[in-house]
Amino acid sequence: MYIATFITAIASLIAALVGIFSIWHTTKSAKQQQEFTAESTRKQQEHNRNSVKPVCSIRLSALQTKIAINLHNVGSGPLIMKEFSCVSCACAEGDGESYSTPYKFLGNKKPEDNSNHECVFTDPSEMSIGAGESVNLVRFEQREGANEKQFREARYQLLKELGKLKIFVKYEDVYRTTIFYDKSLKFFERTAKEENDFERSEQL
């Protein structure tokens, strides 16, 4: 009788332990499933964001017959422009003025269209730029039959002035994530100096 009672007690204990283990295992599995689902959701959301992520890139060109500043969206989603500004190098260090476009910065020094060159400025504010698309911010190009000396002088002056600038861009993706980008235009200043130094050495 005592043996039967002992066996029954052991069986009850084992059954209780199995029940506890089963509950623990079920809870653990449910928790792991929740964690897996949460991680999968996070990765899917991250993938979705990256699949429509805009990437701003400003490219500079200083050819003998053309100066250009192009803003490209090299990402995979639309670039929604929120703020665009140009500042002088002094302003970038906390001193000076900020301008909405290179055109505004140049003021009375900006080259006007004439028989020697065509000059176009574009304000990208409030624009939405699609993936793989670009905006021509500045285009200064020699016209056919231009006076070479006058064109070179106007080109040199424009290179010097643009070289003083730094461009700041604030834009968003379709999820309203804010992204910042900046680009110094000192390349133009260096180009102007190198070409001027070369021309002087040729004259010696």
N, C-alpha and C positions, 0 to 999 in steps of 0.2 A: 504493500500500500504506500509506504513511504517512497519507494522507488518510483511508483507510478506518479505520485504527486511531484516528485523531483523532476521527472521527465517532462511532466506537463508545464512546470515552471520554466524549465530550460527552453521548451518549445515556445512558450509565450514571450520569453525574453528575446529569443531569436526573431520571432515574428515582429516584435516591437522595433528591434534594431533594423530589420529589413525595411520596415515602414519608414523609419527615420531616414535611412539611407536613400530610399526611393524619393522621399520628399526633398532631401538635399540635392540629389541628382537632378530632379525635375526643375528645382529652383535654379541650380547652376546652369542647366541647359537653356532655360528661359532667359537668364541673364546674358549668357554668351550669345544667344540669338539676337537679343536686343542690342548688344554691343556691335555684333556683326551688321545688323540692319542700320544702326546709326553710322557706322564707318562706311558702309556702302552708300548710304544717302549723302554723307559728306563728300565722298569721292565723286559721286555723280554730279553734285552741285559744283564741285571744283572743276570737273570736266566741262560742265555747261558754261561756266564763267570763262574758262580758258578758250572754249570754242568760239566765243564771240568777244574776245579781248582785243581792244584796239591798242596799237603801239605807235606813238608819235616819233617821227624822225625828220629833222630838218637838214636838207642837203644844200651845200653851197657850190657854186660854179663861177669861176673867173676866167673865161676864155678871152682870147684877143678881140673877139667881136661881140661878146655877150657876157653879161653878169646876171646871175639868177639865184634866187633863194626859193626853194621849193619845200613845202610842208607835206610830208607823205604819211599815210596811215599804212604801216607795214604789218599790221596785226590782222586778226581774223574776224573782227566785228566793227560796227560803226563807231567812229570817234566823234563824240558830241562836245564841241568846243564850249567852254564856260568862260574862260578869261584868256586874253592874249595881250601881251604888253612888251614893249621894248624899253630898255634902260641903258643909259650910258655906263661905261665901265666905272665911273665914279659913283653912280647911283647904286650899282651892284654892291658897292662897299658901304652903302648907307648914306650916300651924299649925292645930290643931283635930282633930276626929274625923271618921271616915267612917262612914256608915250604909248598911245594905243596901237600905232603902226610905224614902220620905218618912214613912211611918207610924212607923218606928223613930226617925227624927229628931225628930218632933213629941213623942214621949213623952207626958207627962201634959198636954201642950198640944193634943193631937189632939182634934178634936170628935167626940163620940160621937153615934150616932143618937138622935134624940129627936123630939118632936112638931113641931119647927120645921124640921128638915132630915134628909136621908139622906146618910151619908158612907161611901164605899166606897174601899178601897185594894187594889191588886193587886200582888203580887210577881212580876215577869216572869222571875226567875232560872230557868235551864234550859228556858225556853220555846223553841219553834220557831214563828216567825210567818211565815205564808205571804205570797206576793206580793199586795199590795193589801189585806192585813189589818191590824188594829190591836189594841192592848191599852189598856184604860182604866186608867191607873196610879192616878189620883185622880179621884173624882167627888163633889162636894159640891153638893147640890141642895136647894132650898127645897121643903118639903112644902106641900100645899094646906091653907089655914087656919092657916098659921104666924103666930106673933107677929113682925111686921115688925121691930120694934126689936131683939128678941133675935136674930133671924136676921142682920140687918145687922151686929150686933156680932160674932157668931161668924164671919161671912164676912170682916170686916175683920181680925180676929185671924189667921185662917187665911192670908189674903193676905200679911200681914206675915211670918209664919213661913216660908211656902213661898218667899218672895222672898229668903230668906237662902241658898237652896240652889243647887248646881250639880250636874247629873246627868252621870255618866260611864257609857258603854256600851262593852263589848267584845263583838263578835260575829263569826261566821264564815259563809262561804258553803259550798256543798256540796263545794267543793274544799279546804276547811279553810284558806282564806285569812283571816287575821285583820284585822279592820277596827275602827277606833276612832271614837267619836262622843261629843261632849259638848254640853250645853245649859244655859245659865244661866237661872235662874228669876227674875231681877231684874225682869222684866216685872210680876210680881205685886206686888213691893215698890213699884214706881213707880205702879201702879194704885191701891194702897191709899193712898199719899201724895196723889195727885191727887184722889181722891174725898174724902179727909179734908179737904184744903185747900178743896175746892169747898163741902163742907157747912159749914165754918166761915165762909166768905165769905157763904153764904146766910143765916147767922144774924146777920151784922152789920147 
